[in-house]
Amino acid sequence: MKRFFRKKWVKVVLSLVLVFFTIVAVCNAVFASVALQEQKGVAVCDDWSPEDTYTADYAQSIDAGDGEFKILCITDVHIRNHGTFAAWLGINFILDGMSRPQLKGLIEEVQPDLIVVGGDTVLTAWNDICTQQFADFMDGFGIPWAPIFGNHDYEGRADKAKLAEIYEAAEYCLFKSGPAGMNGMGNYIVNITRGGTPVYSLFLFDDGQYRITDGEITAGGIGENQIAWYEWAVRGIAETAGATVPNMAFMHVPVPEYATIESGFAMGDRREGTSTAVVNDGFFDSFKANGGTHMFAGHDHNNNFITEHEGVTLGYMTKSSYNCYFDFDALGGTVLTIDAENNVTTEIVPF
């Protein structure tokens, strides 16, 4: 009798294992089929030349009123993180599910006036589907949000133009495809104004596009054409505002100067090396010379330090999810607060 029950339980276990792997195989086939359905968008970039005249309506603007203006920076959410149900037995779906309420709680705690999303929002073959889901999630807060591309967002069935279409169609998303002929897609400006006059300019760059350097694929970085556009816009904003307007820069891949900073942080930590662009086209020097005050990057998940470097506040946006590698005590968001006198303070808000 005991032998009979042992055989019965063995059959039950084997049957359950067979059912499980059958479900996994079906899910994997469905996901693979979806991933093969290439999605191409239509890039709607603006023609631009350094000889063009900057006009006040070139950039988007948000009025800060006469009080504080809070910017919440999140980055490297890594939705799905290359995972399929079959490959990871659903773990990446679980991690996404765990991250969403934490991100929601962070946004509700900070109550920002603007959210900057620092790239690598998705990493999956079905990147357009996950980008749309993220856009719907963000729009649900009714807060303006400004995303940039990282080096992984477009590694899927949809190209950047398709992802740009999704962002530009979202109700509260400020993303613009930006000027044609630039590195990447999604170089744009948001002016923070008071009484219609800019008091701070936010430059959002796509520096996550890979480059070919010495025959090898390397991380992108901000290129010469982006620097020329930045300097043109800074001059134009000053002319239209009647005064020099300080500015901030947000990108995904850190500029090479990040790698020279080892200690003396005002807050946060360096817990890994800095993966910077291989080619340094001189953006940091241009930033210093053109009213740049705060520069923030993502990409290196376990670094969230903020420090002063040659008169510039240089820092990392804080990784904001449990997907892909991370340290539990280095997750959350980075908050920049522009006070009523247009001074800026920084804070790391943990999950």
N, C-alpha and C positions, 0 to 999 in steps of 0.2 A: 504493500500500500504506500509506504514512504517513497519507494522508488517511483511509483506512478505519479505522485504529487511533484517530486523533483523534476521529472520529465515534463510535466504539465507547466511548471513555472519556467523552465528553460524555454519551452515553446512560446509562452506568453512574452517573455523578455525578448526573444529573438523577433517575434512578430512586431513588438513595439519599436525595436530598433529599425526593422525594415520599413515600418510606416514612417518613422521619423526621417530616415534618409530619403524616402520617396518624396516626402513633403519638401525637404531641402532641395532635392534635384529639380522638382517642379518650380520652386521659387527661383532657383538659380537660372533655369531656362527662361523664365518670364523676365527676370531682371536683365539677362543677357540680350534678350530680344528687344527690350525697351532701349537698352544702351546702344544698339546698332542703328536705331532710327535717327540718323543725323539731322540736327536742327541748325539751320543757317539763318542768321538775322540780316537785316539791311542796316548797315552803318549810316547814321545820319550825323556826320561830323561837319563842323563849320569850316569854311575856308578861312585861313588866317595868314597874315603876313606882318612882319615887324613894321611895315610902312602903314598898316591900318591905323585908324584913329580909334582910341578907346573911348567908349561912350558910357554914360552912367548906367544904362540898362544892359550892359554886357554881362554883368554878374548878377546872380540872384542875391536877394537880401532878406534879412530877418530883423525886424525892429526889436531892440532890447528894452524899449521904454526908458525909464529913468532909474531902474534898479539893477539887480544882479542878473547875469546871464550865465546859465550853466551848460557846459558841453560835456556830455558823457562819452568817453571813448571805449569801445569794445573791439575785440579783434580775435582772429584765428578761432572762430567757432567750429570750423571743420565738420560741418554736417555730413554724416555718413562716413567720412574719412576712408574712402575706397572700399568700405565694407559691403559685402552682400550677405544676405541671410545665410546662404550656404557656407561661405568662407568663414564667417565669424559667429555662426549660430545665433545671430540676432544681437550680439553684444553691442554693436555700434548703434543699433536702433534704441537699445536700452540707455546707452550713454547720452544720445540725443534727447531721449525722454527725461532723463535726469537733469540735463542742462537747461531745458526750456523753463521750468519753474524758477530756477535760480536766476536766469537772465531776466525773467519777468519781475521777480522780486527786487533785483538790482535797479531796474528802471523805475519801478514804483517807489523805491526808497529814495533815489536821487532826485526824481522829478525834474529831469533835465529840460532845457529849452531846445536842445539840439542833440542828436546822437550821431557820432561819427563811427562808422564801421570800417575797421582797418584792414580788410582783405582776408583771403583764405576763409571766406564764409562757408563755402562748400568744397568738398573734395570727393567727387563721385562721378561715375560714368553718366548718370542721369542728372547732370548739374543744372539743367534748366528747370526741372521739376522741383528740385530742392531749393533753388533760388526763388522760385515763385512762392513756395511754402514759407520761406523766410520773409519775403516781402509782405505777404499777407499777415504774418506774425507781427512784424514791425509796424505796419499800418494800423494794426489794432490798438496801438497806444495813442494815436492821434497826435504824434510828436514829429516834427520834421527830422528826417534822418538822411545822412550823407554817406553812402558807401563808396569804397574804392576797391579795385581789384588787387588780389594778391597774385602769387605765382602759381596757385593751384586752381583758382576758381574756374578757369576755362579748360581744364584738363578733363573733358568729358565729351558727350555727344553734341553739345551746343557750343558754338563759337562765342567770342566776346560780344559780337554784334547782337546775337540773340539774347544774351544776358543783359546787355544794355537796354534792349527793348523792354525787358521785364522790369528793370529798375525805373525806366522813364515812364512806364505806365502806372506805377504805384502812386497812390494818391498823395502821400506825404513824403515821398522820396525826392531828394533834390538832385540826384545824379543827372549829369549831362555827358553826352559822348565827347564833347569838347572839340578843340580845333583839329582839323585834318593834318596829316603829315607828322604827327607827334609819335613818340614812343608810346605804345599801348593805346588804351582808350578809356576816357573818363578823367581827363584833366580839366578841372573846373574850379570856379571861385564862388564862395558864399561870403557876402559882406554883412557884418553885424553893424546895424545902424542905430542911431539915436536921432530922432527928429528928421529922419531922411538922410542924414549924413553918416558915411561910414566911420566907425571908430576902431574896427578891427577887420582885417581881411583874412579869410581862411582859404588857403590853397590846398586843393586835394589832387594828388598826383597818382597816376598809374605808373609805378616803377617796377611792377612785377613781371613785365614781359621779358622773357629770356633773350639774351644776346648771344651771338657767336663771338667768342673772344679767343684768339689764337687757335682757332679751329675747334674749340670746345664750347658746349652750352654752359653759360654762366648766368647767375642772377642779374636782373636788369639794371636797376639804378636809374636815377634821373639824368637824362641825356642833354646834350647841348641845345637841342631845339626846345626842350621843356624849359631850360634855364632862360633862353632868349624870350620865350613867351611870358615867363614869370616876371622878368625885369621890365618887359613892355607893359604888363598889367599893373605892376607896382607904380610905375611912372604915371600911367593913365589914371589910376585911382587917386593919386596925389593931386593931379591936375583938376580932376572933377570935384574933389572934396575941398580943394583950396588949402590943403595941408598934408604933410606926410602922415600916412596911416600905417600903424604897426600891423604886422601880419604873422600868421602861423602857417606851418606846413605839416601836412599829414601824408604819409606814404607807407607802403608795406615793408619794403626792403630798406634796412638802415643805410645811411650814407657811411662811407669808410671811416669817418671820424669817430663813430661809435666804438670802433675796435681799439681806439687809443685810450679809452677811459677804463680804469681798473678799480678805482676806489673813490672815496670822498662823495658818496651819493647823498643827496638831500633826503631821499626816501627810496625804498625799494632795494632790489638786489640784482647783482649779476650772478647767475647760476650756470651759465653756459657761454661758450664762445659766441662772438658776433658774426653772423653770416651776412656780410655786406656785399654790395656790388663790387665786382672785380675792377671795373673801370671807374675812376673818379673823374667826372667831368667838371667838378668844381662847384657843385650846388651849395655846399655849406658856406664857402667863401662868398658866393653871391648873396646868399641869405643874410649873412652878417652885414653885408654892405648895403642892403636894401630894406632895412627896417624890420628884419625877421627877429622875432623874440622867442618863439616856442616851436620846436620841431619834434614830432612824434612818429614812431614807426612801430611795426609789429614783427612778425616772422619768427623771432627767437622766443619761443613760448615761455621759457623759464626766466627770462630777463624782464624785469619791470622797473628798473631803476630810473630815477629822474635826477638830473644834476645840472649844474651850471658849467658850461664849457665855452670859453672865449666870448663871454657876454651873452650867450644863447642858452635858454633852458632846453636841454636835450634829454629826451626820455623815450621810454617805451609805453605804448598802450598795453594794458593788462589783458592777458589771455582770458577768454570769457566762456569756456565750456570744458566739459570732461572728455571730449573726444580728441584723439591724437595725444601726444605726450604732454605731461604737465606735472607740476607740483601742487598738491592740494592747497597749500598755504600761499600760493602765488596766483590765485584765480580771482576774477572780479572785474572791475572797471576802473578807469582813470578819469577823474573829474577835473576839468579846468573851469574855474569860476572867474568871470570878468565882473568886477564890482562896479558900483555906480561911477567911480572915477576912472574906470577902464584899466585898473590894475588887475593882474592875473595871479590867482593862487591855484595850486595843484594839490590833489589828494588821490590816494589809492583807496578805493572802497572794495573790500573783499566780499566774496560770496558768503 
